[in-house]
Each structure stands twice: as C-alpha cells, then as structure tokens.
Amino acid sequence: MKTPTARRKPSAMRKPSAMRKSFAQHEPYEGGATPRESGTEILSDGVLLILKFVESHLSGTELGLLKELKPGEYIPLETLQPFWELLTKRSPDEVRVAIKGMVYRNKRILAETGARSPADALRFSNVLYQTFNRGPRLGGREVVAEGDNKIIVDDSTWPGCGTSEWFIEAYVRAFGARAVRIEHLKPCRLRGERQCRYRVRWAGVRQARDQEGPASPRP
C-alpha cells in the first residue's frame, strides 16, 4: 500500500471530480410521493436478487410476484413501491441483509468501472443506477465532499428516505469500510426537499482478501 507523503487534516474535505452522469440531471424520486405519472421503471434484476435473499419471509402473493418477474424486465415504480414499503416494514432486518447481498453480487461490475474505495463505490453506483433503470424521476446519488474515511452524499434515488441508507452502507462495506456510521443531515425528502444528505464515516478499510459478503441465496 502506498504511503501518502503528506497527510491531510481529518477535518479537511475535498470536492470530487465530475461524475460520468450527474444526478442533478434527473428529477428526484421523493419518498412518500406517488410516482403514477412519472413513467419511471426499475429493472427487475436487482429486485429479483433481493427477493431471493428474503424468499422465506414473503407472503403467498409476494411469492407469486417473484415467480412472474423475469430478468431484464422493467417494473413500473407505482407497482413496485407499495410492495416494497410493506416488505421493508414487515422484515426490515432481512431486507437490509438482502440489499448487502445484492451489492456484493454486483461488486465485480463496480470494480470493472474503476471503483477501488468506499467513496468510489458510491460514485459508480450512481452510474449503474442510471444505466439499469429508466424514467424522468430516477434521482441519483452523488458524493459532494470527501475526507479521510468520511464522505458526504446527496441521495435522491428510489426507494426513498430510510432505505437509501441501507444501499449506501452496503456499497461502502462492499469495498472494505469498517465500523460504518451514517448520519442523516439536512435536507430530507420527507420534508419536501429534493434529496437527502448523509454523512458517512468508517473506522478504516479492510484489505481486499478480508472483504466478505452475506451468503448467497439458495437457487
């Protein structure tokens, strides 16, 4: 590992370089709003993987939906959102683990885009989010400031305030962040603002050989 010649003060924050896709180009998904006229659609692949992880916690109706979904299909957001809200209220811990599993399964794709650190993972996660979903109100995720083992993130992605933190945590952990702490700052979509802002901190970064993810779902 290369030792830096000059260490910045922990409080120093730097602005990141421009991202390939700016989240400001997309209207946000505002948690709690009904996106019936938005035309926003979510690719089924990630949803399918998450549901596979929590299959034992699904109701009969939800299992039926899981069987109907096919990889590569797009799900209208107004169809998916009520289902997602019920599932996260009923089994929040299981969904949180499932999100981590989905992110770890997609880690190779992130690494191929050039992600090498927790902050990189969040930057490039936005590129994947924009690539594999579609519609005018997707929102996005942007690292707006970065320091030693800490970043500030603006997030306006689906599925909205609350569970967005689980995705952020999963991405930074997948790239080695230890003892992750996430603090919700102002602004917040639940207060009618365009995005949520988070301060993300971690104690250090594991070496690649020590990074592990949740067990894969059974086929």
JOURWO-V69927 format. One record per residue. RES is the residue in one letter. PSI is psi in radians with two decimals (* if undefined). BURIAL is I if it has 16 or more other C-alpha atoms within 10 Angstrom, else O. Layout:
RES | PSI | BURIAL
RES | PSI | BURIAL
This chain:
M | 2.37 | O
K | 2.26 | O
T | 2.19 | O
P | 2.52 | O
T | -0.59 | O
A | 2.16 | O
R | 2.28 | O
R | 2.72 | O
K | 2.48 | O
P | -0.51 | O
S | -0.24 | O
A | 2.36 | O
M | 2.49 | I
R | 2.61 | O
K | 2.37 | O
P | 2.81 | O
S | 2.91 | O
A | 2.47 | O
M | 2.81 | O
R | -0.58 | O
K | 2.06 | I
S | 2.28 | I
F | -0.31 | I
A | -0.25 | O
Q | -0.22 | O
H | 2.44 | I
E | 2.47 | I
P | 2.69 | I
Y | 2.01 | I
E | 1.91 | I
G | 2.30 | I
G | -0.36 | O
A | 2.68 | O
T | 1.94 | O
P | 0.69 | I
R | -0.53 | O
E | 0.21 | O
S | -0.48 | I
G | 0.23 | O
T | 2.34 | I
E | 2.51 | I
I | 2.28 | I
L | 2.39 | I
S | -0.37 | I
D | -0.85 | I
G | -0.68 | I
V | -0.76 | I
L | -0.75 | I
L | -0.75 | I
I | -0.77 | I
L | -0.57 | I
K | -0.65 | I
F | -0.52 | I
V | 0.38 | I
E | -0.66 | I
S | -0.23 | O
H | 0.06 | I
L | 2.58 | I
S | 2.99 | O
G | -0.72 | O
T | -0.74 | O
E | -0.65 | O
L | -0.63 | O
G | -0.72 | O
L | -0.72 | O
L | -0.70 | I
K | -0.53 | O
E | -0.50 | O
L | 2.44 | O
K | 2.50 | O
P | 2.46 | O
G | -0.13 | O
E | 2.73 | O
Y | 2.35 | I
I | 2.16 | I
P | 2.38 | I
L | -0.59 | I
E | -0.39 | I
T | -0.72 | O
L | -0.66 | O
Q | -0.83 | I
P | -0.71 | O
F | -0.78 | O
W | -0.75 | O
E | -0.72 | O
L | -0.75 | O
L | -0.75 | I
T | -0.50 | O
K | -0.66 | O
R | -0.69 | O
S | 1.07 | O
P | -0.72 | O
D | -0.70 | O
E | -0.70 | I
V | -0.67 | I
R | -0.75 | I
V | -0.67 | I
A | -0.68 | I
I | -0.73 | I
K | -0.75 | I
G | -0.74 | I
M | -0.75 | I
V | -0.75 | I
Y | -0.63 | I
R | -0.51 | I
N | 0.13 | I
K | -0.65 | I
R | -0.72 | O
I | -0.74 | O
L | -0.75 | I
A | -0.61 | O
E | -0.40 | O
T | -0.15 | O
G | 0.04 | O
A | 2.25 | I
R | -0.11 | O
S | 2.93 | I
P | -0.73 | I
A | -0.71 | I
D | -0.73 | I
A | -0.73 | I
L | -0.69 | I
R | -0.87 | I
F | -0.35 | I
S | -0.55 | I
N | -0.67 | I
V | -0.78 | I
L | -0.71 | O
Y | -0.76 | I
Q | -0.55 | I
T | -0.71 | O
F | 0.04 | O
N | 2.93 | O
R | 2.69 | I
G | 2.84 | I
P | -0.24 | O
R | 0.73 | I
L | -0.59 | I
G | -2.72 | I
G | -3.04 | I
R | 2.30 | I
E | 2.27 | I
V | 1.96 | I
V | -0.29 | I
A | 2.64 | I
E | 2.43 | I
G | -2.85 | I
D | 1.96 | I
N | 0.61 | I
K | 2.59 | I
I | 2.80 | I
I | 2.27 | I
V | 2.30 | I
D | 2.26 | I
D | 2.22 | I
S | 0.53 | I
T | 2.83 | I
W | 2.49 | I
P | 0.29 | I
G | -3.06 | I
C | 2.49 | I
G | -1.35 | O
T | -0.29 | I
S | -0.60 | I
E | -0.62 | I
W | -0.66 | I
F | -0.76 | I
I | -0.84 | I
E | -0.76 | I
A | -0.73 | I
Y | -0.78 | I
V | -0.60 | I
R | -0.63 | I
A | -0.47 | I
F | 0.54 | I
G | -0.06 | I
A | 2.33 | I
R | 2.60 | I
A | 1.01 | O
V | 2.33 | I
R | 2.30 | O
I | 2.22 | I
E | 2.19 | O
H | 2.08 | I
L | -3.03 | O
K | 2.52 | O
P | 3.13 | O
C | 2.38 | I
R | -0.51 | I
L | -0.24 | I
R | 0.22 | O
G | 0.20 | O
E | 2.94 | O
R | -0.45 | I
Q | 2.91 | I
C | 2.59 | I
R | 2.36 | I
Y | 2.48 | I
R | 2.12 | I
V | 2.19 | I
R | 2.66 | I
W | 2.75 | I
A | -0.47 | O
G | -3.06 | O
V | 2.24 | I
R | 2.65 | O
Q | 2.69 | O
A | -0.67 | O
R | -0.31 | O
D | -0.05 | O
Q | 2.21 | O
E | 2.67 | O
G | 3.03 | I
P | 2.71 | O
A | 2.50 | O
S | 2.62 | O
P | 2.66 | O
R | 2.49 | O
P | * | O
